[in-house]
């Protein structure tokens, strides 16, 4: 966890005294996806690390619900193009409710944050502008337009249009870039030229005026007193929004900018581009919290430094992810980094959410028990994980609910199975039937506690008495039990099946 220790060291050095504030931010422009979680989970990790050093630290999520609706996402009705340019808080919810567009998508986002146990205070841009919170920042910006222009062009190496100004003005319900003529600080008014060249007026203390993003961001740092902020790497490019924001913070608002924590994107496995809600490539947070325990979600985000691109595989990757976390839990010689990572993964949770039983084992046991939780636990008790069931029964019960959702939503077809209801004896030749019969006799005489290794050895011992190729033996067994040509590890799988059912099936009796 060297990356986290370094961030905290930098924050403490920059701000040796006083309370600390860590900011995150996002625009509710569509469904929040897995990629958005990286920022808030990183913030929460920083908060815990600061608290362990005895510092008082708080996490604020600034919701940019005053942003303009710029693009109609793929899962939103095409008719929503009529709202383009309106503020997200003024666009109706896609479900036809009385909520706004931003409120609609924030519901799922807040549900995910609560699920993860993240302690965060939400702050809404639209509300803050209407309250006049940005009033002083707007005045400073309008009084320093030439200075801002010089800083921007120097830092970004970009030439601004001669009519550029640091504000957007609400005009006919939409935010517009307009040429500003003057400001009246006593009346809290600006005068500007509309699209037809007519002189108009607008208040800047009631939400009718918004700072350009490049100034809105550093003005928050100043007004809130932000100590550090994670943000997507696109903002960290040379001359990008963090660089210009840092220059404005120093030269305009006379503060040190917050410690930057740029993080890379999360991609769906096999995709070269980051997830996008508007393009339909994002995995929504409302889906991931149905499938993954909160500890596993945090583990996915925190085991690597923020600078590393992450790839989320909703299919086989889920099995690997949960099993790797379970292995870390079971590790007997944990390092300091291991202990810290586990603390971060369980932060805000009142109980463990991942058991010691491998995810793959739970998946096969659950399906072999026809998705009956009690029967699944009975099956697992007959394996080497009997002690785990005794110690973690409630955790396992909850894990099986995640597994049920994963099987419905993301599990690959070659992993899903159901026990076959009937047998087509004509499929098997006499050699195969003889093998089945001999195996059934062997199993009938097996000790009650016979495990996967015993069944594995039983299959291989009988293999020597038949001319059937080994791969064909396994194909026949899987076809007999689950109507598939492949499946879970054969020895272990036979060991978890009900003994009476298994013997009858091998004898072609049902």
C-alpha distance (Angstrom), angle and dihedral (degrees) to the residues before:
residue distance angle dihedral
X1 . . .
X2 3.78 . .
X3 3.81 90.6 .
X4 3.81 91.4 60.1
X5 3.80 93.7 44.6
X6 3.82 89.8 52.2
X7 3.82 93.2 50.4
X8 3.80 91.7 49.8
X9 3.80 91.7 46.1
X10 3.82 89.8 52.7
X11 3.82 92.2 48.6
X12 3.80 94.1 48.8
X13 3.80 91.3 47.3
X14 3.82 92.6 50.2
X15 3.82 93.8 42.1
X16 3.83 107.1 29.1
X17 3.81 94.1 166.6
X18 3.78 140.0 35.0
X19 3.77 135.8 28.5
X20 3.79 118.5 -41.1
X21 3.78 130.1 -137.2
X22 3.79 124.8 -157.8
X23 3.80 115.1 -165.2
X24 3.78 131.0 -157.3
X25 3.77 125.6 177.8
X26 3.75 142.6 -172.2
X27 3.77 140.2 168.3
X28 3.85 115.2 -123.1
X29 3.81 90.4 -137.6
X30 3.80 93.6 136.8
X31 3.78 142.8 -25.8
X32 3.81 112.0 -25.0
X33 3.81 111.0 -121.7
X34 3.79 139.3 -164.6
X35 3.81 91.3 -83.6
X36 3.80 91.5 63.4
X37 3.81 91.2 58.4
X38 3.79 93.1 67.2
X39 3.80 92.1 71.3
X40 3.80 98.9 50.4
X41 3.81 93.5 40.7
X42 3.81 89.7 51.3
X43 3.82 89.9 49.7
X44 3.78 91.0 51.2
X45 3.81 91.4 50.2
X46 3.82 90.1 52.5
X47 3.81 90.4 49.3
X48 3.82 92.2 53.2
X49 3.80 92.9 46.6
X50 3.83 90.5 50.5
X51 3.79 91.8 47.7
X52 3.80 89.9 51.8
X53 3.81 85.7 59.1
X54 3.79 90.5 53.8
X55 3.80 96.5 -104.2
X56 3.80 124.5 137.3
X57 3.79 107.1 -125.1
X58 3.79 134.2 174.1
X59 3.81 133.6 -166.8
X60 3.81 120.5 -141.4
X61 3.80 123.4 -174.4
X62 3.80 110.2 -155.1
X63 3.79 109.0 -152.4
X64 3.81 112.0 -151.3
X65 3.80 94.1 -151.0
X66 3.80 89.5 143.9
X67 3.81 90.3 66.5
X68 3.78 118.2 112.8
X69 3.81 120.3 -98.7
X70 3.81 97.6 -113.7
X71 3.80 106.3 168.0
X72 3.80 136.3 22.4
X73 3.84 107.1 -124.3
X74 3.78 118.8 -130.8
X75 3.81 94.0 -107.6
X76 3.83 95.5 49.8
X77 3.84 122.2 88.2
X78 3.82 113.4 -91.7
X79 3.80 89.4 -125.9
X80 3.79 87.7 74.3
X81 3.80 88.7 82.8
X82 3.81 85.7 89.0
X83 3.81 88.7 69.8
X84 3.81 96.1 53.9
X85 3.80 109.9 130.8
X86 3.80 94.6 24.9
X87 3.77 120.0 115.6
X88 3.80 113.5 -94.5
X89 3.79 90.1 -120.5
X90 3.83 89.1 58.2
X91 3.82 97.2 49.6
X92 3.83 115.7 93.6
X93 3.81 120.6 -114.1
X94 3.84 115.3 -95.6
X95 3.81 91.2 -125.6
X96 3.80 93.5 63.9
X97 3.82 93.5 -114.0
X98 3.79 125.9 134.9
X99 3.78 90.8 -101.5
X100 3.77 123.3 103.3
X101 3.81 123.2 -111.4
X102 3.81 90.5 -104.5
X103 3.82 93.5 47.5
X104 3.79 90.7 49.9
X105 3.81 93.9 56.7
X106 3.78 94.4 37.8
X107 3.81 90.6 61.5
X108 3.80 92.7 67.7
X109 3.80 91.4 40.9
X110 3.80 92.8 53.4
X111 3.79 90.4 46.3
X112 3.82 89.5 56.1
X113 3.81 93.2 46.8
X114 3.81 91.8 50.0
X115 3.80 90.0 46.5
X116 3.80 89.6 55.5
X117 3.80 92.1 48.9
X118 3.80 93.5 -120.6
X119 3.80 113.6 162.1
X120 3.80 106.8 -143.6
X121 3.80 137.6 148.6
X122 3.79 115.4 -137.5
X123 3.79 119.7 -138.7
X124 3.81 121.2 -172.8
X125 3.80 122.5 -142.7
X126 3.79 94.7 -152.3
X127 3.79 91.7 53.1
X128 3.79 93.1 46.0
X129 3.80 93.2 51.1
X130 3.81 90.9 48.1
X131 3.82 90.2 50.7
X132 3.81 90.7 53.9
X133 3.81 91.7 -114.7
X134 3.83 90.9 141.8
X135 3.80 94.2 43.7
X136 3.82 96.1 108.3
X137 3.82 92.4 43.5
X138 3.82 89.6 52.5
X139 3.80 91.3 50.9
X140 3.81 92.9 48.9
X141 3.80 90.1 48.6
X142 3.81 94.6 50.2
X143 3.79 91.5 46.7
X144 3.80 90.7 53.9
X145 3.81 104.8 40.3
X146 3.80 94.4 131.6
X147 3.80 91.9 46.5
X148 3.81 91.1 48.7
X149 3.80 90.2 49.4
X150 3.81 91.6 51.8
X151 3.81 93.0 47.6
X152 3.78 92.8 46.6
X153 3.81 95.0 49.1
X154 3.80 92.7 44.7
X155 3.81 95.8 48.6
X156 3.80 99.7 37.0
X157 3.80 96.5 36.1
X158 3.80 87.6 -134.5
X159 3.79 128.7 125.9
X160 3.80 114.2 -129.6
X161 3.78 124.6 -141.7
X162 3.82 111.5 -98.7
X163 3.83 90.4 -118.2
X164 3.80 93.7 50.7
X165 3.80 116.7 128.5
X166 3.80 134.0 174.0
X167 3.82 95.7 -112.3
X168 3.76 142.5 74.2
X169 3.79 118.9 -152.6
X170 3.79 128.9 -148.6
X171 3.79 108.0 -119.0
X172 3.81 122.5 170.2
X173 3.80 90.3 -15.9
X174 3.80 95.6 -50.8
X175 3.78 134.7 95.5
X176 3.80 111.3 -113.4
X177 3.78 135.6 -177.5
X178 3.80 104.3 -122.2
X179 3.80 135.2 171.0
X180 3.79 109.2 -101.9
X181 3.80 118.1 -141.8
X182 3.80 105.0 -178.9
X183 3.79 147.2 -19.6
X184 3.81 128.0 -131.7
X185 3.80 106.3 -159.9
X186 3.80 94.5 -174.8
X187 3.80 94.0 54.4
X188 3.84 92.4 33.4
X189 3.82 89.8 -127.4
X190 3.77 136.4 135.0
X191 3.78 124.5 -161.3
X192 3.79 117.7 -144.3
X193 3.79 141.3 166.7
X194 3.79 115.9 -107.6
X195 3.79 124.9 -144.0
X196 3.80 91.3 -81.0
X197 3.79 93.4 50.7
X198 3.80 94.5 -105.4
X199 3.78 118.6 141.0
X200 3.82 112.7 -113.2
X201 3.80 136.2 174.6
X202 3.81 132.7 -138.1
X203 3.80 135.8 177.4
X204 3.76 115.3 -118.0
X205 3.81 97.4 -162.4
X206 3.82 98.2 63.4
X207 3.80 106.4 53.4
X208 3.82 98.7 -88.1
X209 3.80 90.1 111.4
X210 3.82 127.9 48.8
X211 3.77 130.9 -172.3
X212 3.78 118.6 -115.5
X213 3.84 109.6 -99.2
X214 3.81 92.6 -108.9
X215 3.82 89.1 60.4
X216 3.79 99.2 30.3
X217 3.81 90.5 65.0
X218 3.84 99.5 52.0
X219 3.79 90.5 40.3
X220 3.81 87.7 61.1
X221 3.78 90.7 51.0
X222 3.79 88.0 55.1
X223 3.80 98.6 42.2
X224 3.81 96.2 42.5
X225 3.79 98.4 34.9
X226 3.81 95.6 -124.9
X227 3.81 115.7 -162.3
X228 3.81 100.0 -173.4
X229 3.78 138.5 -4.9
X230 3.80 134.0 -168.5
X231 3.81 114.7 -144.3
X232 3.80 139.6 164.9
X233 3.78 116.5 -77.0
X234 3.83 90.7 -116.4
X235 3.82 87.8 74.0
X236 3.82 90.8 51.1
X237 3.81 97.3 61.0
X238 3.80 117.0 119.7
X239 3.79 107.9 -79.2
X240 3.80 90.5 7.7
X241 3.77 129.4 133.8
X242 3.82 95.4 -73.7
X243 3.81 92.6 51.2
X244 3.80 93.3 48.9
X245 3.82 90.1 41.9
X246 3.81 91.3 52.2
X247 3.83 90.5 50.6
X248 3.82 91.8 48.7
X249 3.81 90.1 47.2
X250 3.79 91.8 55.3
X251 3.80 101.4 37.2
X252 3.79 102.2 30.5
X253 3.81 107.3 28.2
X254 3.83 95.7 26.2
X255 3.82 96.8 -130.8
X256 3.77 137.0 116.1
X257 3.81 110.1 -104.4
X258 3.79 117.5 -115.7
X259 3.79 120.8 -92.8
X260 3.82 105.1 -86.1
X261 3.81 118.3 -128.4
X262 3.82 105.4 -175.0
X263 3.78 114.9 -171.1
X264 3.77 131.3 -168.0
X265 3.78 125.4 -122.3
X266 3.78 132.5 -90.8
X267 3.79 115.9 -123.2
X268 3.75 130.6 -166.2
X269 3.83 106.3 -110.7
X270 3.79 109.9 -86.0
X271 3.81 93.9 18.8
X272 3.80 120.6 113.3
X273 3.81 93.6 -158.2
X274 3.78 130.0 66.3
X275 3.77 120.3 -102.1
X276 3.79 116.2 -80.6
X277 3.79 125.4 -165.6
X278 3.79 93.0 -163.6
X279 3.83 91.7 54.4
X280 3.78 94.1 44.1
X281 3.83 94.3 -117.0
X282 3.79 95.8 112.5
X283 3.80 124.6 99.4
X284 3.79 103.6 -134.3
X285 3.78 121.3 -124.0
X286 3.80 89.0 -128.8
X287 3.81 88.4 61.0
X288 3.79 98.0 44.7
X289 3.81 93.7 52.4
X290 3.81 88.9 56.8
X291 3.79 92.0 54.9
X292 3.82 107.8 32.5
X293 3.80 131.2 53.1
X294 3.83 112.0 -120.7
X295 3.81 92.5 -113.0
X296 3.81 90.7 57.1
X297 3.83 92.3 49.8
X298 3.80 91.5 51.8
X299 3.81 90.7 44.8
X300 3.81 91.2 53.7
X301 3.81 90.6 54.2
X302 3.81 101.1 39.2
X303 3.79 107.9 39.8
X304 3.81 90.4 80.2
X305 3.80 130.5 46.7
X306 3.84 116.2 -94.6
X307 3.81 90.6 -111.7
X308 3.82 91.5 68.1
X309 3.82 121.6 91.7
X310 3.80 110.2 -122.3
X311 3.80 125.6 -148.0
X312 3.77 119.3 -154.3
X313 3.79 116.9 -156.1
X314 3.82 109.8 -168.8
X315 3.81 91.9 -168.7
X316 3.83 121.8 46.5
X317 3.80 89.8 -4.6
X318 3.79 91.6 69.5
X319 3.81 90.6 59.7
X320 3.79 91.8 49.4
X321 3.80 93.7 45.5
X322 3.81 96.3 51.8
X323 3.81 92.6 42.4
X324 3.81 91.5 51.2
X325 3.78 90.5 51.9
X326 3.82 91.3 47.6
X327 3.82 88.5 50.9
X328 3.81 90.0 53.1
X329 3.81 89.8 51.1
X330 3.81 91.0 50.9
X331 3.80 94.9 45.0
X332 3.81 109.7 120.3
X333 3.81 98.8 -162.1
X334 3.81 100.5 50.1
X335 3.79 117.7 178.2
X336 3.81 123.5 -138.4
X337 3.81 88.3 -99.1
X338 3.81 90.5 51.8
X339 3.80 91.5 52.2
X340 3.81 92.2 47.9
X341 3.81 92.2 47.5
X342 3.82 91.0 51.7
X343 3.80 90.3 48.7
X344 3.79 89.9 51.9
X345 3.81 92.3 47.5
X346 3.81 93.9 51.3
X347 3.82 95.9 39.3
X348 3.80 113.2 132.1
X349 3.82 93.1 11.9
X350 3.80 123.1 115.4
X351 3.81 94.5 -156.0
X352 3.80 141.7 20.4
X353 3.78 116.6 -89.8
X354 3.82 101.6 -169.5
X355 3.82 123.1 64.0
X356 3.80 131.6 -153.4
X357 3.81 91.8 -107.4
X358 3.84 111.6 100.0
X359 3.79 114.5 -108.7
X360 3.81 91.5 -126.6
X361 3.81 90.2 53.9
X362 3.81 91.0 50.9
X363 3.81 91.6 48.0
X364 3.81 93.7 53.7
X365 3.81 94.5 40.8
X366 3.80 92.0 49.5
X367 3.79 92.8 51.2
X368 3.81 92.8 43.5
X369 3.82 87.4 54.3
X370 3.81 88.9 52.8
X371 3.82 88.6 -111.2
X372 3.80 93.6 -61.8
X373 3.82 107.7 143.0
X374 3.82 96.4 -153.5
X375 3.80 91.9 48.8
X376 3.81 89.4 46.7
X377 3.79 90.7 56.1
X378 3.80 89.6 48.4
X379 3.82 89.9 53.0
X380 3.81 92.9 49.2
X381 3.81 90.3 49.4
X382 3.81 87.4 63.8
X383 3.82 90.9 58.4
X384 3.79 135.2 67.8
X385 3.83 87.5 -84.0
X386 3.81 94.6 69.8
X387 3.81 91.1 113.3
X388 3.81 91.3 50.5
X389 3.81 90.2 55.9
X390 3.80 90.4 51.1
X391 3.81 92.1 50.1
X392 3.82 101.3 35.3
X393 3.79 107.7 26.7
X394 3.81 95.8 134.5
X395 3.81 92.1 46.6
X396 3.81 90.1 51.4
X397 3.81 92.0 47.6
X398 3.80 89.6 55.2
X399 3.80 92.1 44.4
X400 3.79 89.8 55.4
X401 3.81 89.0 58.4
X402 3.83 88.6 57.2
X403 3.79 89.7 47.2
X404 3.79 91.0 51.7
X405 3.82 89.8 55.6
X406 3.80 92.1 45.0
X407 3.80 90.8 53.0
X408 3.80 89.7 51.6
X409 3.80 97.6 43.9
X410 3.79 114.0 25.6
X411 3.81 114.8 2.2
X412 3.83 113.3 121.1
X413 3.79 115.5 -115.2
X414 3.81 94.0 -115.5
X415 3.80 89.9 62.3
X416 3.80 97.1 47.4
X417 3.79 118.6 83.5
X418 3.78 144.5 152.9
X419 3.80 127.9 -155.9
X420 3.80 109.4 -96.6
X421 3.79 113.3 -106.6
X422 3.80 95.6 -150.6
X423 3.81 143.8 16.5
X424 3.78 130.0 -121.4
X425 3.80 99.6 -155.6
X426 3.81 91.5 -174.3
X427 3.80 89.5 71.0
X428 3.82 92.2 69.3
X429 3.80 127.6 66.3
X430 3.82 124.8 -140.5
X431 3.81 92.7 -92.2
X432 3.78 91.5 55.8
X433 3.80 93.0 46.5
X434 3.81 90.5 49.8
X435 3.82 90.0 51.5
X436 3.81 90.9 49.9
X437 3.82 91.0 49.6
X438 3.80 93.6 50.1
X439 3.80 91.0 46.9
X440 3.82 91.0 50.5
X441 3.83 90.9 52.8
X442 3.78 90.5 49.3
X443 3.81 91.8 49.3
X444 3.81 92.4 47.3
X445 3.80 88.4 58.7
X446 3.81 93.6 43.6
X447 3.81 120.5 118.1
X448 3.82 114.8 -98.8
X449 3.80 91.8 -113.7
X450 3.82 95.6 49.1
X451 3.81 107.4 149.4
X452 3.78 135.1 -159.7
X453 3.79 92.6 -80.8
X454 3.82 90.7 55.5
X455 3.82 92.5 52.1
X456 3.80 90.9 44.6
X457 3.80 91.0 53.7
X458 3.81 91.2 45.3
X459 3.81 90.9 57.6
X460 3.81 92.6 47.8
X461 3.81 93.4 46.9
X462 3.82 90.9 54.4
X463 3.78 90.9 45.1
X464 3.79 88.3 71.9
X465 3.83 90.0 59.9
X466 3.79 96.3 54.7
X467 3.79 138.6 60.9
X468 3.82 92.0 -139.5
X469 3.85 111.7 117.1
X470 3.82 113.2 -114.1
X471 3.81 95.1 -117.0
X472 3.82 89.5 52.0
X473 3.82 90.3 51.8
X474 3.79 90.4 57.1
X475 3.81 93.1 44.4
X476 3.83 89.1 52.6
X477 3.80 92.5 48.9
X478 3.82 94.5 49.1
X479 3.79 91.2 45.8
X480 3.79 90.6 50.7
X481 3.80 94.4 49.7
X482 3.82 106.5 31.3
X483 3.83 107.1 7.9
X484 3.81 91.1 -114.0
X485 3.78 134.9 110.0
X486 3.81 93.7 -129.6
X487 3.77 138.9 21.1
X488 3.83 144.7 142.8
X489 3.81 121.3 -19.8
X490 3.79 101.4 -59.0
X491 3.80 100.8 -136.0
X492 3.77 94.3 46.8
X493 3.82 91.7 42.4
X494 3.81 93.0 53.8
X495 3.80 89.7 48.3
X496 3.81 92.9 59.4
X497 3.81 96.4 46.2
X498 3.84 117.5 99.3
X499 3.80 104.0 -89.7
X500 3.84 97.2 -135.4
X501 3.82 92.0 47.6
X502 3.78 91.4 47.9
X503 3.82 94.4 51.8
X504 3.84 93.0 46.7
X505 3.78 91.6 48.7
X506 3.81 92.6 50.8
X507 3.81 88.7 50.4
X508 3.82 89.9 51.3
X509 3.79 90.6 -117.7
X510 3.80 98.9 127.7
